Amino acid sequence: MRALRLVLMLLTALIASPLLAKMVVKPVEWTLDGTTFDSRLVYDDDSTAKRPGLVMVPNWYGVNDIAIEKAKKIAGKDYVILLTDMYGKGTRPKGDEDAKAAVTPLYKDRAMMRKRIVKAFEQLEAAAAGAPIDRARLAAIGFCFGGAVALDLARSGAPAKAVVAFHGDLSTDNPALARNIKARVLAMNGADDAFTMPDAPKFVEAMKQSPADWQFVEIGHAVHCFTETEATSPTGMCRYDAKVAARSYAMMREWLAQSFASN
């Protein structure tokens, strides 16, 4: 009997252990211009401590299982993440052609792209009513297409403390919008990224007009998609690189920490 009680006590302690705390993944919906968006709020609920909130825009495949797992790993115990749907409920690309069809209208209408990501940022702030988000520490991060969206959030003049773009599209419809930027901007791109680097000179020139603190990092020998674990081709121009991913995440965390600490 004593042995049984001991086993039960050990199981109870193990179940209650923070090591087994599950990440919360809550659906969050909102409507803008007649379109309903289906996003996910991701955080570790083991603690009620307030922490920074991040809008996270995934690559052009949008909100899917891979993006949710990525959000969980980034959030950890450090952030609450709003994994943001930019397309609308029901639009979930299954391949490159679907993804291209989904992003094309947004690239053709950057004003609409900015309007959608600004709305998402407002939803992150509103989520603080029910999640452990510190409203004074809000930022945005994005990957590939999501990097372009995050940079457009900065260009909108949104009151984010920071914006971080990983292998993001650097293009803009209006270089003068850089003058609106209030967030501290960190953009990290592979030096051998044939998709994004052609726009790098124009991006840098536009950012020189911004009053905000910004940094553009060219990572040697890296190509596109360096944080995307599903990009497994050993030779393709869209390729995961574990070392570069780890380095870029470390730069992100340092950039965010500095941004949240600044007045």
C-alpha positions in Angstrom: 0.0 0.0 0.0 2.8 2.4 0.9 4.5 1.6 -2.4 1.3 2.4 -4.3 1.0 5.7 -2.4 4.5 6.6 -3.2 4.0 5.9 -6.9 0.8 8.0 -6.9 2.7 10.9 -5.2 5.5 10.7 -7.7 3.0 10.7 -10.7 1.2 13.7 -9.2 4.4 15.6 -8.8 5.5 14.7 -12.3 2.2 15.8 -13.8 2.4 19.1 -12.0 6.0 19.7 -13.0 6.7 22.8 -15.2 8.6 20.5 -17.5 5.3 19.0 -18.6 3.4 22.3 -18.9 1.7 22.5 -22.3 1.8 25.4 -24.6 -1.6 27.1 -25.0 -2.7 27.5 -28.6 -5.9 29.5 -28.7 -7.9 30.4 -31.9 -8.3 34.2 -32.3 -10.6 35.6 -35.0 -11.4 39.1 -36.2 -13.0 40.6 -39.2 -11.7 43.4 -41.4 -13.4 44.7 -44.6 -15.7 41.7 -44.6 -12.9 39.1 -44.3 -12.6 36.9 -41.2 -9.1 36.0 -40.1 -8.2 32.9 -38.2 -5.1 33.3 -36.1 -3.6 31.5 -33.1 -2.4 32.9 -29.7 0.5 30.8 -28.4 2.1 30.9 -25.0 3.2 28.8 -22.0 0.5 29.2 -19.3 2.6 27.7 -16.5 3.2 31.2 -15.3 0.9 34.2 -15.0 3.9 36.6 -15.3 3.4 39.3 -17.9 5.8 39.0 -20.8 6.3 40.6 -24.2 3.8 40.1 -26.9 4.9 39.3 -30.5 2.9 39.4 -33.7 4.4 36.6 -35.8 3.8 36.4 -39.5 4.8 33.0 -41.0 6.0 32.3 -44.5 3.7 32.2 -47.4 2.1 28.9 -46.4 0.4 30.9 -43.6 -0.9 29.4 -40.3 -0.3 25.7 -40.4 1.0 23.0 -38.1 4.6 23.8 -38.9 4.1 27.5 -38.2 2.4 26.7 -34.9 5.3 24.5 -33.8 7.7 27.2 -34.7 5.7 29.7 -32.7 5.7 27.4 -29.7 9.5 27.1 -29.8 10.1 30.8 -30.1 7.5 31.7 -27.5 8.8 29.3 -24.8 8.4 31.0 -21.4 9.6 34.3 -22.8 6.9 35.6 -25.2 3.2 35.5 -26.0 2.9 35.1 -29.8 -0.1 36.0 -32.0 0.5 33.8 -35.1 -1.2 35.8 -37.7 -3.4 34.8 -40.6 -2.9 37.3 -43.4 -5.2 35.6 -46.0 -8.5 35.0 -44.4 -10.2 32.0 -42.8 -10.2 28.9 -45.0 -7.2 30.0 -47.1 -4.4 27.5 -46.2 -2.0 27.0 -49.1 -1.0 23.4 -49.7 1.8 24.1 -52.1 3.8 26.8 -53.9 1.1 27.5 -56.4 -1.5 28.0 -53.7 0.9 30.1 -51.7 1.7 32.3 -54.7 -2.0 32.8 -55.4 -2.5 33.8 -51.8 0.3 36.4 -51.5 -0.1 38.0 -54.9 -3.1 40.2 -54.0 -1.2 41.5 -51.0 1.9 42.3 -52.9 -0.2 44.1 -55.5 -2.0 46.1 -52.8 0.6 46.9 -50.1 -1.9 49.4 -48.5 -4.2 46.4 -47.8 -1.2 44.4 -46.5 -0.4 47.2 -44.0 -4.0 47.6 -43.0 -4.3 43.8 -42.2 -1.1 43.7 -40.2 -1.9 46.9 -38.3 -5.3 45.2 -37.3 -3.4 42.1 -36.2 -1.1 44.3 -34.0 -4.2 45.8 -32.4 -5.6 42.3 -31.8 -2.3 41.4 -30.0 -2.7 44.4 -27.7 -6.4 43.5 -27.1 -5.4 39.9 -26.2 -3.7 41.3 -23.1 -7.1 41.3 -21.5 -7.0 37.5 -21.3 -3.4 36.5 -21.7 -0.2 37.4 -19.8 0.9 40.1 -22.2 2.8 43.3 -21.2 1.2 46.0 -23.3 4.3 48.1 -22.9 6.4 45.4 -24.7 4.9 44.6 -28.1 6.8 43.8 -31.2 6.5 41.8 -34.5 8.6 39.2 -36.2 8.2 37.6 -39.7 9.6 35.0 -42.0 10.0 35.2 -45.8 6.7 36.7 -46.9 6.0 37.3 -43.2 9.2 39.4 -43.1 7.8 41.7 -45.7 4.6 42.0 -43.7 6.5 42.8 -40.5 8.5 45.5 -42.3 5.3 47.0 -43.6 4.0 47.1 -40.0 7.0 49.2 -39.2 6.5 51.4 -42.2 2.9 52.0 -41.1 4.2 53.9 -38.1 2.7 51.3 -35.7 3.8 51.8 -32.0 5.7 48.5 -31.9 8.9 48.5 -29.9 10.7 46.4 -32.5 10.3 44.6 -35.8 12.5 41.7 -36.8 12.5 40.2 -40.3 14.1 36.8 -41.1 15.0 36.3 -44.8 12.2 38.7 -45.6 11.2 40.3 -48.8 12.8 43.8 -48.6 10.7 45.5 -51.3 8.3 48.3 -50.7 5.7 50.2 -52.8 6.8 53.5 -51.2 10.4 54.0 -49.9 9.3 57.3 -48.2 7.2 55.3 -45.7 10.5 54.5 -43.9 10.2 58.0 -42.4 7.2 56.8 -40.5 9.0 54.1 -38.7 9.0 54.2 -34.9 10.0 50.6 -34.1 13.6 49.5 -33.9 14.1 47.4 -37.1 16.3 44.4 -37.5 16.4 42.7 -40.9 18.5 39.5 -41.4 19.0 38.1 -44.9 21.4 35.5 -46.4 24.1 37.1 -48.5 23.4 34.5 -51.2 19.6 34.9 -51.1 18.7 35.3 -54.8 15.1 36.1 -54.0 15.5 39.0 -51.5 19.0 40.4 -51.9 18.4 42.2 -55.2 16.2 44.6 -53.2 18.8 45.2 -50.5 20.4 48.4 -51.9 17.0 50.1 -52.2 16.0 48.9 -48.8 19.2 50.3 -47.2 18.8 53.6 -49.0 15.2 54.0 -47.9 16.1 53.0 -44.3 18.7 55.8 -44.2 15.8 58.2 -44.3 14.2 56.6 -41.2 14.6 58.3 -37.9 14.4 54.9 -36.2 17.2 52.7 -34.9 17.7 50.0 -37.5 20.2 47.3 -38.6 20.5 45.2 -41.7 22.5 42.0 -41.4 23.9 40.0 -44.4 24.7 36.5 -43.3 27.5 35.0 -45.2 26.9 31.9 -47.4 23.2 31.7 -46.3 20.4 31.5 -48.9 16.6 32.0 -48.5 14.5 30.1 -45.9 17.4 29.6 -43.5 15.0 29.3 -40.5 12.5 27.0 -42.3 13.1 23.5 -41.1 10.9 22.0 -43.8 13.3 23.5 -46.5 15.4 20.3 -46.7 16.9 20.6 -50.1 20.7 20.3 -49.8 21.4 22.5 -52.8 18.3 24.6 -53.4 18.0 28.4 -53.1 15.4 27.9 -50.3 17.3 26.0 -47.7 17.3 25.5 -43.9 20.6 26.2 -42.1 20.6 25.2 -38.4 23.7 27.2 -37.5 22.4 30.4 -39.2 19.0 29.9 -37.7 20.4 29.6 -34.2 22.5 32.7 -34.8 19.6 34.7 -36.2 17.3 33.7 -33.3 20.0 34.8 -30.8 20.3 38.2 -32.6 16.5 38.5 -32.5 16.3 37.9 -28.7 19.1 40.4 -28.1 17.4 43.0 -30.3 14.1 42.5 -28.6 15.6 42.7 -25.1 17.4 46.0 -26.0 14.2 47.3 -27.6 12.0 46.5 -24.6 14.6 48.0 -22.2 14.8 51.3 -24.1 12.5 54.2 -23.4 
